């Protein structure tokens, strides 16, 4: 826009400025809507992936002309893993005149959908299966005031990675929260896929992050797989510690956990998904109907950690290393 203003004649400049002032959909602050907007962004707990979804959503909104402190007011909430706090936030936001609510992770989305009036747009992100979580009618036609992004990952590749780094593996352990529907969905998918790959799944359920280490120690398995379970991921270092003690590989379902000590992950990039979320929220703020907006997904890539593999007593094959989108060594 600045380049055009420099080269355009004065009369043309006036026309262009007049047109821009009435348009939406422009990128950056120059295209910002003069209307004042208000949104809420809530997450169930803090860990790198969910935090990335929040920060990148805000960044993408700014790119699309919705700038916090200018034409956008953002209220954030973090339940720190407490479901009652999450419910209280949802009920408090129900009475506020927000233009939209962004719900990060399945428990958050379920709480917001239950509390919000039917005309309040809700955009979820980091949700495994929005249909099974009863958030939308279908992936293509959500049919309600809700749409968003799924972080569902390729379970076949995730379990396949276990076989690649430890070909003798037979039993895979999964620690997950009994309160997270997204985790139950992933465990069911893992059990179905494991049977195809000659593996069996052993599980241990928890109710809070302080139970993660003991649950992991209780499993006599050949490898660990951590789904996108927010309670477990918030205490991921406990899983890493047990895996290193047992000398068994730990495969995760999010790339940020590889940075924290997992051997590898076939997973979506949560930073990229956060950007994708922000752009979707911008469309909804400009009038796009959630009911007619298909649920979006992110693209999964492979991230590996060669140092973690060494600490857990396994070697990542060369062909796997070559196919990785990102390699860390720490």
Secondary structure as the mmCIF struct_conf table of DSSP 4:
data_model
#
loop_
_struct_conf.conf_type_id
_struct_conf.id
_struct_conf.beg_label_comp_id
_struct_conf.beg_label_asym_id
_struct_conf.beg_label_seq_id
_struct_conf.end_label_comp_id
_struct_conf.end_label_asym_id
_struct_conf.end_label_seq_id
HELX_RH_AL_P HELX_RH_AL_P1 UNK A 2 UNK A 7
BEND BEND1 UNK A 8 UNK A 8
HELX_RH_AL_P HELX_RH_AL_P2 UNK A 10 UNK A 21
TURN_TY1_P TURN_TY1_P1 UNK A 22 UNK A 22
BEND BEND2 UNK A 27 UNK A 28
HELX_RH_3T_P HELX_RH_3T_P1 UNK A 29 UNK A 31
BEND BEND3 UNK A 34 UNK A 35
STRN STRN1 UNK A 37 UNK A 43
BEND BEND4 UNK A 44 UNK A 45
HELX_RH_AL_P HELX_RH_AL_P3 UNK A 48 UNK A 63
TURN_TY1_P TURN_TY1_P2 UNK A 64 UNK A 65
STRN STRN2 UNK A 68 UNK A 68
TURN_TY1_P TURN_TY1_P3 UNK A 69 UNK A 71
STRN STRN3 UNK A 72 UNK A 78
TURN_TY1_P TURN_TY1_P4 UNK A 80 UNK A 81
HELX_RH_AL_P HELX_RH_AL_P4 UNK A 83 UNK A 94
TURN_TY1_P TURN_TY1_P5 UNK A 95 UNK A 95
BEND BEND5 UNK A 96 UNK A 96
BEND BEND6 UNK A 99 UNK A 99
STRN STRN4 UNK A 100 UNK A 104
BEND BEND7 UNK A 105 UNK A 105
HELX_RH_AL_P HELX_RH_AL_P5 UNK A 106 UNK A 115
BEND BEND8 UNK A 116 UNK A 116
TURN_TY1_P TURN_TY1_P6 UNK A 118 UNK A 119
BEND BEND9 UNK A 120 UNK A 120
STRN STRN5 UNK A 121 UNK A 127
BEND BEND10 UNK A 128 UNK A 128
TURN_TY1_P TURN_TY1_P7 UNK A 130 UNK A 134
BEND BEND11 UNK A 135 UNK A 135
BEND BEND12 UNK A 137 UNK A 137
BEND BEND13 UNK A 139 UNK A 140
BEND BEND14 UNK A 144 UNK A 145
STRN STRN6 UNK A 146 UNK A 150
HELX_RH_AL_P HELX_RH_AL_P6 UNK A 155 UNK A 165
TURN_TY1_P TURN_TY1_P8 UNK A 167 UNK A 168
STRN STRN7 UNK A 171 UNK A 177
TURN_TY1_P TURN_TY1_P9 UNK A 178 UNK A 179
HELX_RH_AL_P HELX_RH_AL_P7 UNK A 181 UNK A 196
TURN_TY1_P TURN_TY1_P10 UNK A 197 UNK A 198
STRN STRN8 UNK A 200 UNK A 206
BEND BEND15 UNK A 207 UNK A 208
HELX_RH_3T_P HELX_RH_3T_P2 UNK A 209 UNK A 211
HELX_RH_AL_P HELX_RH_AL_P8 UNK A 212 UNK A 217
TURN_TY1_P TURN_TY1_P11 UNK A 218 UNK A 218
BEND BEND16 UNK A 222 UNK A 222
STRN STRN9 UNK A 223 UNK A 226
BEND BEND17 UNK A 228 UNK A 228
HELX_RH_AL_P HELX_RH_AL_P9 UNK A 230 UNK A 233
TURN_TY1_P TURN_TY1_P12 UNK A 234 UNK A 235
HELX_RH_AL_P HELX_RH_AL_P10 UNK A 236 UNK A 246
TURN_TY1_P TURN_TY1_P13 UNK A 247 UNK A 247
STRN STRN10 UNK A 249 UNK A 252
BEND BEND18 UNK A 253 UNK A 254
HELX_RH_AL_P HELX_RH_AL_P11 UNK A 255 UNK A 259
TURN_TY1_P TURN_TY1_P14 UNK A 260 UNK A 261
BEND BEND19 UNK A 263 UNK A 263
STRN STRN11 UNK A 264 UNK A 268
HELX_RH_AL_P HELX_RH_AL_P12 UNK A 270 UNK A 285
TURN_TY1_P TURN_TY1_P15 UNK A 286 UNK A 287
HELX_RH_3T_P HELX_RH_3T_P3 UNK A 290 UNK A 292
BEND BEND20 UNK A 293 UNK A 293
HELX_LH_PP_P HELX_LH_PP_P1 UNK A 294 UNK A 295
STRN STRN12 UNK A 296 UNK A 297
HELX_LH_PP_P HELX_LH_PP_P2 UNK A 298 UNK A 299
STRN STRN13 UNK A 300 UNK A 305
HELX_RH_AL_P HELX_RH_AL_P13 UNK A 306 UNK A 311
TURN_TY1_P TURN_TY1_P16 UNK A 312 UNK A 313
HELX_RH_AL_P HELX_RH_AL_P14 UNK A 318 UNK A 323
BEND BEND21 UNK A 325 UNK A 325
STRN STRN14 UNK A 326 UNK A 328
#
